[in-house]
Amino acid sequence: MPKRKNTFSSWRRGLAQRAVHAGWAWVQRTGSVTAEHPGRYRFGAMGTGTRLAFPLGTVFGEPWIHMGAHCIIGEQVTLTAGLMPDLDLGPDPILRIGDGVVLGRGSHVIADTTVTIGSDCYFGPYVYVTSTNHSYDDPHEPIGKQWPRMEPVEIGRGCWIGTGAVILPGARIGRNVVVAAGAVVRGTVPDHAVVAGAPARVVRRWTPADGWQPPLRTPPPVPIPEGVTPEQLRALSGLDEETAAGLAELEPGS
């Protein structure tokens, strides 16, 4: 026979659950890192409104990490400058992150030599960016003990980097580039391109002369007009397709 529900026990469990959730929300707020509340971290630069969500991933070499304003660094994001902590990396920043950059949960940016991320770039979760790769020149030495190869990485402003993408040493990504989820990027990517695959290749590109080639398969989204209220949007959501299409054909002011 099913056990009788213990109302008092259920009430206590619900109360404890709410307390745990409220406590964890407090920990997340308190543990996040900002310019005003950096905790033990001393970044070379951190702009206004930038926040590293708690819990953080591995972070070291902070004096050589420069972040712009209004960046969102998700939970468990790793940011490193240099091969290991407590190195003197000289007078110049090693990892530069522009204004308005979003790094998704679990992403890694490994800057053993210079890595530059332009402003307004958006990274999905679990993106891996590195300026260092293993070498295997000596067939007799374990690969992990051989001196790595390092090349600077540059990601232009306005890019969209999909979930699980890997940006390898020496990558030079132009402006407003889309990197598909799971792509592995090396070499140079031109401005206004879409790349996909492993290794990544250009699958679509925009130029002033030809526009998008191959052409886009869907029309661009139409922004919500200024002045539309949430109540009006809720009313529109309840209309059937025929009525909505009829309203779209009306002249302004009708």
C-alpha positions in Angstrom: 0.0 0.0 0.0 1.2 3.5 -0.7 2.6 5.4 2.2 0.5 8.2 3.7 1.8 11.6 2.9 3.2 13.4 5.9 2.0 16.9 5.6 4.2 18.3 8.3 7.3 16.6 6.8 6.4 17.9 3.3 6.0 21.5 4.7 9.4 21.3 6.4 11.0 20.0 3.2 9.5 22.9 1.2 10.6 25.4 3.8 14.1 24.0 3.7 14.2 24.0 -0.1 13.2 27.7 -0.2 15.9 28.5 2.4 18.5 26.6 0.3 17.5 28.4 -2.9 17.5 31.8 -1.2 20.9 31.1 0.4 22.4 30.0 -2.9 21.1 33.1 -4.6 22.8 35.2 -1.8 26.0 33.3 -2.3 25.9 33.9 -6.1 25.3 37.7 -5.6 27.9 38.0 -2.9 30.5 35.8 -4.7 30.3 37.6 -8.0 33.3 39.7 -9.0 32.9 43.4 -10.1 35.2 46.4 -10.3 33.6 47.7 -7.1 33.8 44.3 -5.3 36.8 42.5 -6.8 37.4 40.2 -3.8 41.0 38.8 -4.0 41.3 39.4 -7.7 43.3 42.4 -9.0 42.6 42.6 -12.7 44.7 45.0 -14.9 41.4 46.6 -15.9 37.7 46.0 -15.4 35.1 48.4 -16.8 31.9 49.7 -15.2 29.1 47.1 -15.1 31.3 44.1 -15.8 30.5 41.0 -13.7 32.1 37.6 -13.2 29.4 35.2 -12.1 29.9 32.9 -9.1 31.1 30.2 -9.0 34.2 31.3 -11.0 36.3 28.9 -13.0 40.1 29.0 -12.9 41.4 32.6 -12.9 45.1 33.6 -12.8 47.4 36.2 -14.2 44.7 38.9 -13.5 47.1 41.9 -13.7 47.5 41.0 -17.4 43.8 40.6 -18.0 42.0 43.7 -19.2 38.2 43.7 -19.5 36.0 46.5 -20.9 32.7 47.8 -19.6 29.4 45.9 -19.3 30.8 42.4 -19.9 29.0 39.3 -18.6 31.3 36.4 -17.7 29.2 33.3 -16.9 29.6 30.7 -14.2 32.7 28.4 -14.3 34.4 30.5 -17.0 38.2 30.1 -17.0 40.3 33.2 -17.7 44.1 32.8 -17.6 47.1 34.9 -18.7 50.5 33.1 -18.8 51.4 29.5 -18.6 51.0 29.4 -14.9 50.2 31.6 -11.9 52.7 34.1 -10.4 54.7 34.8 -13.6 55.9 38.3 -14.5 54.5 38.8 -18.0 55.8 42.3 -18.6 54.2 45.7 -19.0 51.5 44.9 -21.6 48.2 43.1 -21.2 48.0 39.5 -22.5 44.2 39.0 -22.5 42.1 41.9 -23.8 38.3 41.7 -23.7 36.4 44.6 -25.2 33.2 46.3 -24.0 29.9 44.4 -23.9 31.4 40.9 -24.3 29.4 37.9 -23.1 31.2 34.6 -22.3 28.9 31.7 -21.8 29.0 29.3 -18.9 31.9 26.9 -18.8 33.9 28.7 -21.5 37.7 28.8 -21.4 40.0 31.6 -22.6 43.6 30.5 -22.3 46.0 33.4 -23.1 49.6 32.1 -22.8 50.4 34.7 -25.4 48.1 37.6 -26.5 44.4 36.9 -27.0 42.2 39.8 -28.1 38.4 39.7 -28.1 36.6 42.7 -29.7 33.7 44.5 -28.3 30.1 43.1 -28.5 31.1 39.5 -29.0 28.8 36.9 -27.7 30.0 33.4 -26.8 27.8 30.4 -26.2 28.5 28.0 -23.3 31.6 25.8 -23.3 33.6 27.7 -26.0 37.4 27.1 -25.9 39.8 29.8 -27.0 43.5 29.1 -26.7 46.7 30.7 -27.9 48.7 27.5 -27.1 48.9 24.1 -28.7 50.8 21.0 -27.9 53.8 20.0 -30.0 54.9 16.5 -30.9 58.2 17.1 -32.8 60.2 14.7 -30.6 58.8 11.2 -31.1 60.6 9.9 -28.0 59.4 12.6 -25.5 55.9 12.5 -24.0 53.8 15.1 -25.8 52.8 16.7 -22.5 56.4 17.4 -21.7 57.3 19.1 -25.0 57.4 22.9 -25.2 54.1 24.1 -26.7 53.6 26.3 -29.7 52.1 29.7 -29.1 50.4 32.1 -31.6 48.3 35.2 -30.9 44.5 35.0 -31.4 42.3 37.9 -32.5 38.5 37.9 -32.6 37.0 40.9 -34.2 34.1 42.9 -32.8 30.5 41.9 -33.1 31.1 38.1 -33.5 28.8 35.3 -32.5 30.7 32.2 -31.3 28.4 29.1 -31.0 28.3 26.5 -28.2 31.3 24.2 -28.0 33.4 26.0 -30.7 37.2 25.8 -30.5 39.4 28.7 -31.5 42.9 27.5 -32.0 46.3 29.4 -31.8 46.9 31.8 -34.7 43.2 32.3 -35.5 42.4 35.7 -36.9 38.6 36.2 -37.0 37.2 39.3 -38.7 34.2 41.5 -37.7 30.6 40.2 -37.4 31.5 36.6 -38.0 29.3 33.7 -37.0 31.2 30.6 -35.8 28.8 27.6 -35.8 28.4 25.4 -32.8 31.2 22.8 -32.5 33.3 24.5 -35.2 37.1 24.3 -34.9 38.7 27.5 -36.2 42.3 28.1 -37.3 43.8 30.6 -39.7 42.1 33.7 -41.1 38.3 34.2 -41.3 37.2 37.3 -43.3 34.7 39.9 -42.1 30.9 39.1 -42.3 31.3 35.4 -42.8 29.7 32.2 -41.4 32.0 29.3 -40.7 31.2 25.8 -39.7 32.9 22.4 -39.4 36.1 20.9 -38.2 38.3 22.3 -39.5 36.0 25.3 -40.0 35.4 26.6 -43.5 33.4 29.6 -44.9 29.8 28.5 -45.7 28.3 31.9 -46.3 29.7 35.4 -46.7 28.5 39.0 -47.2 30.2 41.5 -49.5 29.0 45.0 -50.6 28.9 43.9 -54.2 27.0 40.6 -53.9 25.3 40.7 -50.5 24.9 37.3 -48.8 26.2 34.4 -50.9 24.6 31.8 -50.8 21.5 33.9 -50.3 19.7 33.8 -46.9 16.8 31.3 -46.9 14.6 33.3 -44.5 13.7 36.9 -44.4 15.3 39.1 -41.7 13.3 39.4 -38.4 11.2 42.5 -38.0 11.9 44.4 -34.8 8.9 45.3 -32.6 7.8 48.9 -33.4 8.6 51.6 -30.9 5.7 52.4 -28.5 4.1 48.9 -28.6 3.1 48.0 -25.0 3.3 44.5 -23.3 -0.6 44.5 -23.2 -0.8 45.0 -27.0 1.7 42.1 -27.5 -0.3 39.8 -25.3 -3.5 40.7 -27.3 -1.7 40.0 -30.6 -0.5 36.6 -29.3 -4.1 35.5 -29.0 -5.1 36.2 -32.6 -5.3 33.4 -35.2 -3.0 33.6 -38.3 -5.7 34.8 -40.7 -6.7 37.8 -38.5 -3.0 38.6 -37.8 -2.3 38.6 -41.5 -5.2 40.9 -42.2 -4.0 43.4 -39.6 -0.5 43.4 -41.1 -2.0 44.5 -44.5 -3.7 47.5 -43.0 -2.3 50.9 -43.8 -0.8 52.8 -40.8 -3.6 54.9 -39.1 -6.4 52.7 -40.5 
